[in-house]
Amino acid sequence: MRRSVLACVLACGLALILATGPAKAQSNDVILLADQVLVEQGGDTLVATGNVEALHDGTRLTASSVIYNRTNNTLDIQGPIRITQPNGDILLASQAELDQGFQNGLLESARFVLDEQLQIASARAARVQGRYTAMSQVAATSCQVCGSDRPPLWAIRASRVVHDAEERQIYFDNAQLRVLGVPVFYIPRMRLPDPTLDRARGFLIPELKTSTLLGFGIKLPYFVPLGDHADLTLTPYVSPITRTLELRYRQAFRTGDITVNGAISRDSLEKGVARGLFFAEGAFRLPRDFRLSFDIEAVSDESYLNDYNSAFKKDRLDSAITLARSKRDSFFSVGLIHYESLTDGENNATQPTIIGDLRYNRRFFPKRPGGEVRLGFQLHSHFRYSDSDIDGADEDTVVDGRDVARANLDLSWRDRWTLPGGLRAGAFAQLWVDHYMVEQDAMAEGDYTEVTPAASVELRWPFVKKTGSGARVLVEPIAQIGWIGGERSGVPNDESTRVEFDDGNLLSLSRFPAPDRRERGLIGAAGLRWMREDPEGWRASLTVGRVWRDELDHDMSRSSGLDSQASDWLISGQFAHKTGVQLLARGLYDSTDTRFTKAEMRGKIDRDRYALGASYILLTTDPLEDRDDAQSQWRVNGRYNIDRHWTATGNTRYDIAEGQFLNAGIGAEYRNECVAVDFSVSRSFASSTNLEPSTDFGLTVALTGFSTGGSGKEYRRSCNY
């Protein structure tokens, strides 16, 4: 009660005593609360003792006693002292002498705590202008301090440290890094950002790398902020084999952003030749809901990404620019793409390299006859660099220099009705008008025009029930009969060489991926769909279906499952559980040969302690898809949290058909409140004319507390190491 009364009195009266003028704003006053207050004779000295609290402009001070001298405008403070600044930084001391606003003064046995993470202890600290804190005989660490007789995991010792609160930088003189008290590194002068700064010029976390191709090397990124909306990261990479400079440039605009990644290398793998990569991407919002996006991908040679184990590791580069607009009832896009294969055995001169595409789709809802009308239009062309008009001595059967341009018009109508008994009926009518121009093909006629009408009727009979346990179950038989008219004009098959038959196109009138091929004649399809949602927290679905046609389609490949009048059985299923278990499988089963012609399975489980994912793919031999040997592969990746600090990871890809691993990798990660260590080993077993087997080792060590990309606040550690 005594303290609360004093608080009310002092809040109103002591501000007048401490103010330097008769009419100061509240932000310039100091509000003082204490158990006891004594004003000495003359009124120039005020003594406050017992649970003292002082507030000034968002800064809070607590101490055991405060003596205020009005003559020299200073505060003599006895500890334990705790000063909490508006940004959350904390300054601790045993005693101090400060000015009225806590902006200037000296502190004894001081300890500075930044962002609840970094601790800087010193014998004496000086506050200057409320901006600088200069400390002598300093020890800095973000590790938990386990008593005076146990050194922290790491600490930086320095003769002098200055913290700039405005720039949020920490300057060290005669800095010495110690691990468990043992000196391991010395630098005369050092500047590091404090943990409250997200973007600061300076070095980032170094990375140690060891590769069988490039040897032992080090990467040392240097970050350069370029204003508030752009930055540049330069990363020298040095090893006995290579001298590489990597860069990353990022800039944000009001309507979009761009990212540029590049590298230039001089190495002994390709002596006397500059090697490198250039990857750029960006996206922008334009007026009237348009969106512009682009990406550029280029490398100096086919093996560069593999040799340097690049994050952009891929076997096919694609550079594109696209302008698109998507609205509720319309879609428009125009784009240009350039492809470059990095795969051994593929000749870029004979592959479709430059592709142009324009698409427009619109839908209408007429009152008569009802339903939905869709209008689609496409202009497409692809170009090969080769000038040959025949198929050369390569593995495929495609004319080496064939160039194709086409225009496609698509007009369709569809509607659905509910019949008695819950039976759902649908009707569909479509008209395709296609024109093709083929050049540099000695076997082609030049121009082709096709008019293709189509129509279908489908029936669905969904049965839905709710079980006694509260589960919802759906059983839905589906059937379709359709007709596609017209005749194939003889246009070469240049785009529809890979056909996918899945539950998404079971009821489609044409399953070819491009309009240079369309299914013809009478087609029937039937299937059964089952779904269950259980209150126990799991759901599952299964789809089984098949397609029949009145005549064979010789452009359907074996692995498509559609090369016979009766297709392979389509089987597709999914399962998901609230515990994080997910399973997905689909395949095409040939009942005649009693085997799967194509199969794909994926599964994963994601828990707090561990995660595991696996996938399997099977493709049979197929001459139409230029696949002379069957392909079957496993991919497995996983994570296991050994404890709250240690995490292990692993991944591998295994070729079952060849009986060998393609790649494998393991990693270990250690994180606590003050350090993060990542170690990885990866092995690529690929061997070809442009790819060599290689093993890569990676090691990064980060000391948290200096804006190094991760906070350790969430980690807690006992002092038993």
C-alpha positions in Angstrom: 0.0 0.0 0.0 2.9 2.3 0.9 4.5 1.8 -2.5 1.4 2.4 -4.5 0.7 5.7 -2.6 4.2 6.8 -3.2 3.9 5.9 -6.9 1.0 8.1 -7.3 2.6 11.0 -5.5 6.0 10.7 -7.2 4.5 10.3 -10.7 2.9 13.7 -10.3 5.5 15.5 -8.2 9.0 14.1 -8.9 8.8 14.8 -12.6 8.7 18.5 -11.7 11.7 18.1 -9.5 13.7 16.2 -12.2 12.7 18.4 -15.1 15.3 20.9 -16.3 12.7 23.6 -17.2 9.3 24.7 -16.0 7.3 23.3 -19.0 8.9 20.2 -20.4 7.1 17.5 -22.4 6.4 14.2 -20.7 8.8 12.4 -23.0 11.7 14.4 -21.6 10.8 13.7 -17.9 11.9 10.9 -15.7 9.3 9.1 -13.7 10.7 7.6 -10.5 9.1 5.0 -8.2 10.7 3.8 -4.9 9.9 2.5 -1.4 11.6 5.5 0.2 12.5 8.9 -1.1 14.5 11.6 0.6 15.1 15.1 -0.7 18.0 16.7 1.0 18.0 20.3 2.3 18.2 22.7 -0.6 16.4 20.4 -3.0 19.5 19.7 -5.2 19.8 16.0 -4.2 17.2 13.3 -4.2 17.8 9.9 -2.7 15.5 7.0 -3.7 16.0 3.5 -2.1 14.2 0.2 -2.1 12.9 -1.4 -5.4 13.7 1.7 -7.4 12.2 2.0 -10.9 12.9 4.8 -13.3 11.1 5.4 -16.7 12.3 7.7 -19.4 11.2 7.8 -23.0 10.5 4.0 -23.2 13.6 3.0 -21.3 13.1 1.3 -17.9 15.7 1.2 -15.1 15.5 -0.9 -11.9 18.1 -0.7 -9.0 18.4 -0.9 -5.3 19.1 2.9 -4.9 19.3 6.0 -7.0 20.9 9.4 -6.0 19.9 12.3 -8.3 22.1 15.3 -8.3 20.3 18.2 -9.8 23.4 20.4 -10.0 25.3 18.2 -12.5 22.1 16.4 -13.7 23.5 12.9 -12.9 22.2 9.7 -11.4 24.4 7.7 -9.0 22.9 4.1 -9.2 23.7 1.1 -7.0 22.9 -2.3 -8.2 21.9 -4.8 -9.1 21.0 -2.6 -12.1 18.9 -3.6 -15.0 18.2 -1.2 -17.9 15.6 -2.4 -20.5 15.7 -0.4 -23.7 12.6 0.1 -26.0 13.8 -2.5 -28.5 14.2 -5.2 -25.8 17.9 -5.0 -25.3 19.0 -5.4 -21.7 22.0 -3.8 -19.9 23.0 -5.2 -16.5 25.6 -3.7 -14.1 26.6 -3.6 -10.4 26.8 0.2 -10.2 26.6 3.1 -12.6 26.8 6.8 -13.0 24.4 8.1 -15.7 22.8 11.3 -16.9 19.1 12.0 -16.4 18.1 10.4 -19.7 20.4 7.3 -19.3 22.1 8.5 -22.5 25.7 8.9 -21.2 27.7 7.6 -18.3 29.7 4.7 -16.9 28.7 1.2 -15.7 30.7 -1.2 -13.7 30.7 -5.0 -14.1 28.3 -4.5 -17.1 26.6 -7.2 -19.1 24.8 -6.4 -22.4 22.0 -8.8 -23.6 20.9 -8.3 -27.3 17.7 -9.8 -28.6 17.6 -12.2 -25.6 20.4 -14.0 -27.3 23.9 -12.4 -27.4 25.6 -11.7 -24.1 28.5 -9.3 -23.9 30.1 -9.1 -20.4 32.8 -6.4 -19.6 34.6 -5.0 -16.6 33.4 -1.5 -17.5 31.0 0.0 -20.0 30.6 3.6 -21.2 27.3 5.0 -22.6 27.8 7.8 -25.2 24.9 9.8 -26.7 22.5 6.9 -26.1 23.8 5.3 -29.3 27.2 3.8 -28.4 28.1 1.4 -25.7 31.9 1.0 -25.3 33.1 -1.9 -23.2 36.6 -3.0 -22.1 37.9 -6.5 -21.3 35.0 -8.2 -23.0 33.6 -11.7 -23.3 30.8 -12.2 -25.8 28.7 -15.4 -26.4 25.2 -16.5 -27.1 25.8 -19.8 -25.3 24.3 -20.6 -22.0 26.9 -19.8 -19.3 27.2 -22.8 -16.9 28.8 -21.1 -13.9 32.1 -19.4 -13.4 34.1 -22.7 -13.6 32.7 -23.9 -16.8 33.5 -22.1 -20.0 30.8 -21.7 -22.7 30.8 -23.7 -25.8 32.3 -20.7 -27.6 33.1 -17.1 -26.7 34.8 -14.1 -28.3 37.3 -12.4 -26.0 38.3 -8.8 -26.9 40.1 -6.0 -25.3 37.4 -3.5 -26.4 33.9 -3.8 -28.0 31.7 -0.9 -29.2 28.0 -1.5 -29.9 26.4 1.0 -32.3 22.7 0.9 -31.5 21.7 3.0 -34.5 23.6 1.0 -37.1 23.2 -2.2 -35.1 26.8 -3.2 -35.5 29.3 -4.6 -33.0 33.0 -3.7 -33.4 35.7 -5.9 -31.8 39.4 -5.0 -31.1 41.9 -7.8 -30.6 39.2 -10.4 -31.0 40.0 -14.0 -30.0 37.6 -16.9 -30.7 37.6 -19.6 -27.9 36.0 -23.0 -28.0 35.5 -24.5 -24.6 38.0 -21.9 -23.3 40.7 -22.8 -25.8 41.8 -20.1 -28.2 41.4 -21.2 -31.9 41.3 -17.9 -33.9 42.6 -14.3 -33.6 41.8 -11.2 -35.6 42.9 -7.7 -34.7 39.7 -6.0 -35.8 36.3 -7.4 -36.6 32.8 -6.1 -37.3 29.6 -8.2 -36.9 25.9 -7.3 -37.0 23.9 -7.6 -33.9 21.1 -10.2 -33.7 18.3 -7.5 -34.3 19.6 -6.7 -37.8 18.1 -8.7 -40.7 20.3 -7.2 -43.5 23.8 -6.1 -42.9 26.9 -5.8 -45.1 29.4 -8.4 -44.2 30.5 -12.0 -44.4 27.9 -14.8 -44.0 28.4 -18.4 -42.8 31.4 -20.0 -44.5 31.0 -23.5 -46.0 33.7 -26.1 -46.2 33.4 -28.4 -49.2 35.3 -31.5 -50.3 34.7 -33.1 -53.7 36.5 -35.9 -55.5 36.4 -33.7 -58.6 37.3 -30.3 -57.0 39.2 -31.3 -53.9 38.9 -29.5 -50.5 37.6 -25.9 -50.8 35.9 -23.1 -48.9 33.0 -20.9 -49.7 32.9 -17.5 -48.0 29.7 -15.5 -48.9 29.8 -11.7 -48.6 26.5 -9.9 -48.4 26.0 -6.3 -49.7 22.6 -4.6 -49.1 21.7 -2.2 -51.9 19.1 0.0 -50.3 15.9 -1.4 -48.7 14.8 -3.4 -51.7 17.9 -5.0 -53.3 20.9 -6.9 -52.2 24.0 -8.7 -53.7 25.7 -11.8 -52.4 29.3 -12.5 -53.6 30.7 -16.0 -52.8 34.3 -16.8 -53.6 34.9 -20.6 -53.8 38.5 -21.7 -53.7 40.0 -25.2 -53.9 43.2 -26.7 -55.4 41.2 -27.4 -58.6 39.0 -24.3 -59.0 38.8 -20.6 -58.5 35.1 -19.6 -58.6 33.1 -16.5 -58.0 29.4 -17.0 -57.4 26.8 -14.2 -57.2 23.2 -13.7 -56.3 21.3 -10.5 -56.9 17.8 -9.8 -55.7 15.6 -6.8 -56.1 12.0 -6.2 -55.1 9.8 -3.7 -56.9 6.3 -2.4 -56.2 4.8 -4.8 -58.7 7.3 -7.7 -58.7 10.7 -9.0 -58.1 13.8 -10.5 -59.8 16.5 -12.9 -58.8 19.8 -13.4 -60.6 22.3 -16.2 -59.9 25.6 -16.5 -61.7 29.0 -18.2 -61.4 32.3 -18.0 -63.3 35.0 -20.6 -62.8 38.5 -21.3 -63.8 39.5 -24.9 -63.0 41.9 -27.7 -64.1 39.0 -29.9 -65.2 38.7 -27.7 -68.4 42.1 -26.0 -68.6 42.2 -22.6 -70.2 38.4 -22.3 -70.5 36.1 -20.1 -68.5 33.1 -22.0 -67.2 30.0 -20.9 -65.4 26.3 -20.5 -65.2 23.6 -17.8 -65.4 20.1 -18.3 -63.9 17.6 -15.5 -63.6 13.9 -15.3 -62.9 11.3 -12.7 -62.2 7.6 -12.0 -62.1 5.7 -8.7 -62.3 2.0 -7.6 -62.0 0.9 -5.4 -64.8 -2.2 -3.3 -65.3 -5.5 -5.0 -66.2 -4.6 -8.2 -64.2 -1.8 -9.2 -66.6 1.3 -11.0 -65.1 4.7 -11.1 -66.8 7.1 -13.8 -65.8 10.5 -14.9 -67.1 13.4 -17.2 -66.4 16.8 -17.6 -68.0 18.9 -20.7 -67.7 22.4 -21.0 -69.3 25.6 -23.0 -68.6 28.9 -23.0 -70.2 29.0 -26.8 -70.8 26.9 -29.9 -70.2 28.9 -31.1 -67.1 29.2 -27.9 -65.2 26.2 -28.3 -62.9 27.3 -31.9 -62.1 30.9 -31.0 -61.5 30.1 -28.2 -59.0 27.1 -30.1 -57.5 25.0 -27.0 -58.2 21.7 -26.2 -56.5 20.4 -25.8 -60.0 21.3 -29.3 -61.0 19.1 -30.5 -63.8 19.3 -32.3 -67.1 17.3 -29.9 -69.2 17.5 -26.1 -69.2 14.5 -24.0 -70.1 14.4 -20.2 -70.6 11.0 -18.7 -71.0 9.1 -15.4 -71.0 5.3 -15.4 -70.5 2.6 -12.8 -70.4 -0.7 -14.2 -69.0 -4.0 -13.1 -67.6 -6.4 -15.4 -65.7 -9.9 -14.3 -64.9 -13.0 -16.1 -63.7 -14.3 -16.9 -67.2 -11.3 -16.3 -69.5 -7.6 -17.1 -69.8 -4.9 -15.6 -72.0 -1.2 -16.4 -72.3 1.6 -15.8 -74.8 5.1 -17.1 -74.4 8.4 -18.1 -75.8 10.5 -21.0 -74.5 14.1 -22.1 -75.4 15.1 -25.7 -74.3 18.6 -27.0 -74.0 19.3 -30.6 -73.1 22.3 -31.5 -71.0 21.7 -35.3 -71.3 24.4 -37.4 -72.9 23.2 -38.7 -76.3 20.7 -36.0 -77.0 21.5 -33.6 -79.8 20.1 -30.2 -79.3 20.1 -29.5 -83.0 17.6 -32.2 -83.6 15.3 -31.4 -80.6 12.5 -28.9 -80.6 14.5 -26.0 -79.2 12.5 -22.8 -79.7 8.8 -23.0 -78.9 6.2 -20.2 -79.3 2.7 -20.5 -77.9 -0.4 -18.3 -77.7 -3.5 -19.5 -75.9 -7.0 -18.0 -75.4 -9.9 -19.6 -73.6 -13.3 -18.2 -72.8 -16.4 -19.8 -71.3 -20.0 -18.6 -71.6 -23.3 -19.6 -69.9 -26.1 -19.2 -72.5 -29.7 -19.3 -71.3 -30.5 -21.4 -74.3 -29.8 -24.3 -74.6 -28.2 -23.9 -71.1 -25.1 -25.5 -69.9 -21.6 -24.2 -70.5 -19.9 -23.2 -73.8 -16.2 -23.0 -74.0 -14.1 -21.4 -76.8 -10.4 -22.1 -77.1 -7.8 -20.9 -79.6 -4.1 -21.7 -79.8 -1.2 -20.7 -82.0 1.9 -22.9 -81.6 5.2 -23.4 -83.4 8.5 -25.2 -82.6 11.8 -24.9 -84.3 14.9 -27.2 -84.7 18.3 -25.9 -85.5 19.1 -28.7 -87.8 18.6 -28.1 -91.6 18.2 -31.8 -92.4 14.9 -32.9 -93.9 15.4 -36.6 -93.1 16.0 -38.7 -90.0 19.8 -39.0 -89.4 21.9 -41.6 -87.7 20.4 -41.2 -84.2 18.4 -43.4 -81.9 15.0 -41.8 -82.6 12.8 -42.0 -85.7 12.1 -38.3 -86.0 13.2 -36.1 -88.9 16.2 -34.1 -87.7 15.2 -30.7 -88.9 11.4 -30.8 -88.8 9.7 -27.5 -88.0 6.0 -27.3 -87.2 3.5 -24.4 -86.8 -0.2 -24.9 -86.1 -3.4 -23.1 -85.4 -6.1 -24.8 -83.3 -9.7 -23.8 -82.7 -11.8 -25.7 -80.0 -15.5 -25.1 -79.5 -17.4 -27.2 -77.0 -20.7 -27.4 -75.1 -21.5 -29.4 -71.9 -24.3 -29.8 -69.4 -25.4 -32.1 -66.6 -28.7 -33.2 -65.2 -30.0 -35.1 -62.2 -32.4 -37.9 -63.1 -34.8 -39.8 -60.9 -33.1 -42.1 -58.4 -30.1 -39.9 -58.1 -28.7 -40.8 -61.5 -26.4 -38.1 -62.9 -26.3 -37.6 -66.7 -24.0 -35.5 -68.8 -23.8 -34.6 -72.4 -20.8 -33.2 -74.2 -20.3 -31.9 -77.8 -17.1 -30.6 -79.3 -15.6 -29.4 -82.6 -11.9 -29.1 -83.3 -10.5 -27.2 -86.4 -6.8 -27.7 -86.8 -4.3 -26.4 -89.4 -0.7 -27.5 -89.6 2.3 -26.2 -91.5 5.3 -28.6 -91.7 8.7 -27.6 -93.1 12.0 -29.4 -93.6 10.4 -32.8 -93.7 11.0 -34.7 -97.0 8.1 -37.1 -96.2 5.5 -34.4 -95.3 3.1 -32.7 -97.6 3.5 -29.2 -96.1 0.0 -28.1 -95.0 -2.7 -30.1 -93.2 -6.2 -29.3 -92.1 -8.4 -31.4 -89.9 -12.0 -30.9 -88.8 -12.9 -33.2 -86.0 -16.4 -33.4 -84.4 -17.0 -35.3 -81.2 -19.8 -36.0 -78.8 -20.3 -38.1 -75.7 -22.8 -39.1 -73.0 -21.9 -40.1 -69.5 -23.7 -41.5 -66.5 -22.8 -41.4 -62.9 -24.7 -43.0 -60.1 -23.3 -41.9 -56.7 -24.3 -43.8 -53.6 -23.5 -42.0 -50.4 -24.1 -43.3 -46.9 -23.1 -42.6 -43.3 -22.0 -45.6 -41.2 -22.8 -46.1 -37.6 -19.4 -44.9 -36.6 -19.9 -41.6 -38.4 -17.8 -42.4 -41.5 -19.0 -41.1 -44.9 -18.7 -43.5 -47.8 -19.2 -42.8 -51.5 -19.5 -45.5 -54.2 -19.9 -44.2 -57.7 -20.2 -46.3 -60.9 -19.4 -44.2 -64.0 -19.8 -44.9 -67.7 -19.3 -43.1 -71.0 -19.9 -43.6 -74.6 -18.4 -41.2 -77.1 -17.7 -40.7 -80.8 -14.9 -38.8 -82.5 -15.4 -38.3 -86.3 -13.1 -37.1 -89.0 -10.0 -38.6 -90.5 -6.3 -38.1 -89.7 -4.7 -35.9 -92.3 -1.3 -37.6 -92.1 0.4 -34.8 -90.1 3.6 -36.1 -88.5 3.4 -37.1 -84.8 5.8 -34.5 -83.4 4.2 -33.7 -80.0 2.0 -36.6 -78.9 4.7 -39.3 -78.5 4.1 -39.7 -74.7 0.5 -40.5 -73.7 -0.6 -40.7 -70.0 -3.6 -42.6 -69.1 -4.8 -41.8 -65.6 -7.9 -41.2 -63.5 -7.9 -37.5 -64.6 -8.7 -38.4 -68.3 -10.6 -41.6 -67.9 -13.7 -39.9 -69.5 -11.8 -37.7 -72.0 -12.6 -38.0 -75.7 -8.9 -37.7 -76.6 -6.0 -38.6 -74.3 -3.2 -37.4 -76.6 -1.3 -34.5 -75.0 -1.3 -32.3 -78.2 -3.7 -31.7 -81.1 -1.5 -33.3 -83.7 -3.1 -36.6 -82.7 -6.8 -37.2 -81.7 -8.5 -40.4 -80.9 -11.1 -41.5 -83.6 -14.2 -43.7 -83.8 -16.4 -45.1 -81.1 -15.0 -45.1 -77.6 -16.5 -46.4 -74.4 -15.3 -46.1 -70.8 -16.4 -47.5 -67.5 -15.2 -47.3 -64.0 -15.9 -47.4 -60.3 -14.9 -44.7 -57.7 -14.9 -45.4 -54.0 -14.2 -42.8 -51.2 -14.3 -43.0 -47.4 -13.8 -40.3 -44.8 -13.5 -41.8 -41.3 -14.1 -39.8 -38.1 -10.9 -41.5 -36.7 -8.9 -39.1 -38.9 -8.2 -40.9 -42.1 -9.6 -40.8 -45.7 -9.1 -43.1 -48.6 -10.1 -43.4 -52.3 -9.8 -45.9 -55.1 -10.6 -45.6 -58.8 -10.7 -48.5 -61.2 -11.5 -48.0 -64.9 -11.0 -49.2 -68.5 -11.5 -47.9 -72.0 -12.8 -49.7 -75.1 -12.6 -48.6 -78.7 -13.9 -50.1 -82.0 -10.5 -50.1 -83.7 -6.8 -50.0 -82.8 -4.9 -46.7 -82.7 -1.3 -47.4 -83.8 -0.1 -44.1 -82.4 -0.7 -45.3 -78.9 2.4 -46.7 -77.3 2.7 -49.9 -75.3 3.4 -48.1 -72.0 0.3 -45.9 -72.5 -1.9 -48.9 -71.8 -4.1 -47.9 -74.8 -2.5 -49.8 -77.6 -5.3 -52.5 -77.7 -9.0 -52.2 -78.4 -9.5 -52.9 -74.7 -7.1 -50.8 -72.6 -5.1 -51.9 -69.6 -6.9 -51.7 -66.3 -6.4 -48.3 -64.6 -6.0 -48.6 -60.9 -5.4 -45.5 -58.7 -5.7 -45.1 -55.0 -4.9 -42.6 -52.2 -4.7 -42.8 -48.4 -4.1 -40.1 -45.8 -4.1 -40.3 -42.0 -4.1 -37.5 -39.5 -0.8 -38.8 -38.1 0.9 -37.6 -41.2 0.9 -40.9 -43.2 0.1 -40.4 -47.0 0.1 -43.0 -49.7 -0.5 -42.7 -53.4 -0.4 -45.3 -56.1 -1.5 -45.7 -59.7 -0.7 -48.2 -62.4 -1.8 -49.8 -65.6 -2.4 -53.5 -65.3 -2.4 -55.7 -68.4 -4.8 -58.6 -67.7 -3.6 -60.5 -70.8 0.0 -60.6 -69.8 -0.9 -60.4 -66.0 1.6 -57.7 -65.3 1.8 -53.9 -64.8 3.0 -52.0 -67.9 3.4 -48.8 -65.9 3.3 -48.2 -62.1 4.0 -45.3 -59.8 3.9 -45.2 -56.0 4.6 -42.5 -53.5 4.4 -42.6 -49.7 5.5 -40.4 -46.8 5.1 -40.1 -43.1 5.8 -36.8 -41.4 6.0 -36.7 -37.6 7.6 -34.4 -35.1 10.4 -36.9 -34.4 11.0 -38.3 -37.9 9.9 -38.1 -41.5 10.3 -40.7 -44.3 9.4 -40.5 -48.0 9.7 -43.1 -50.8 8.7 -43.3 -54.4 8.8 -46.1 -57.0 8.4 -45.9 -60.8 8.1 -48.7 -63.4 8.2 -48.3 -67.2 8.2 -51.2 -69.5 10.1 -51.3 -72.8 8.5 -49.2 -75.5 10.0 -48.7 -79.0 7.5 -45.8 -79.7 9.0 -43.9 -76.7 12.6 -44.8 -77.7 12.9 -47.0 -74.6 14.7 -50.2 -75.3 15.1 -51.3 -71.7 12.6 -51.3 -68.8 13.1 -48.7 -66.2 12.4 -49.1 -62.5 13.7 -46.9 -59.7 13.4 -46.3 -56.0 13.8 -42.9 -54.4 14.0 -42.7 -50.6 14.6 -39.7 -48.3 14.2 -39.4 -44.6 14.8 -37.3 -41.5 15.2 -38.3 -37.9 15.5 -36.0 -34.9 17.9 -37.9 -32.6 17.3 -35.4 -29.8 16.4 -31.7 -29.5 19.8 -30.8 -31.0 20.8 -33.5 -33.4 19.0 -34.3 -36.7 20.1 -36.9 -39.2 19.0 -36.9 -42.9 19.5 -39.3 -45.8 18.4 -39.8 -49.4 19.1 -42.3 -52.2 18.0 -43.2 -55.7 18.4 -46.8 -56.8 18.0 -48.2 -60.3 16.4 -51.6 -60.0 16.7 -52.5 -63.6 20.4 -51.8 -63.7 21.0 -53.0 -60.2 23.0 -50.0 -59.1 22.7 -46.8 -57.0 22.4 -43.5 -59.0 23.0 -41.2 -56.1 23.0 -41.3 -52.3 23.5 -38.8 -49.5 23.5 -38.5 -45.7 23.7 -35.5 -43.5 23.8 -34.5 -39.8 22.8 -31.3 -38.2 23.5 -30.0 -34.7 21.8 -26.9 -33.3 21.6 -25.4 -29.9 21.1 -22.0 -28.5 24.5 -20.7 -29.8 25.8 -22.8 -32.6 24.6 -24.6 -35.7 26.6 -27.2 -37.5 25.6 -28.9 -40.8 27.5 -31.8 -42.3 26.6 -33.6 -45.5 28.1 -36.3 -47.8 26.6 -37.0 -51.3 27.7 -39.4 -53.9 26.8 -39.4 -57.6 27.3 -42.7 -59.4 26.6 -41.4 -62.9 29.1 -42.1 -65.5 28.9 -41.0 -69.1 30.9 -38.9 -71.6 30.1 -35.7 -69.8 29.4 -36.9 -66.2 31.9 -38.4 -63.9 31.1 -40.2 -60.5 31.9 -37.8 -57.7 31.6 -37.6 -53.9 31.0 -34.2 -52.2 31.4 -33.3 -48.5 29.9 -30.1 -47.1 30.4 -28.5 -43.7 29.0 -25.3 -42.3 29.4 -23.9 -38.8 27.3 -20.9 -37.7 27.6 -19.0 -34.4 24.1 -17.7 -33.7 23.7 -14.3 -32.2 25.2 -12.3 -35.0 22.4 -12.3 -37.6 23.8 -15.4 -39.2 20.5 -16.8 -40.4 19.0 -18.4 -37.4 18.1 -17.7 -33.9 18.8 -20.1 -31.0 16.1 -18.7 -28.7 14.0 -21.8 -29.0 16.8 -24.1 -27.8 17.5 -25.0 -24.2 20.6 -26.8 -23.0 21.6 -28.3 -19.7 25.0 -27.6 -18.5 26.4 -31.2 -18.6 28.5 -31.2 -21.7 
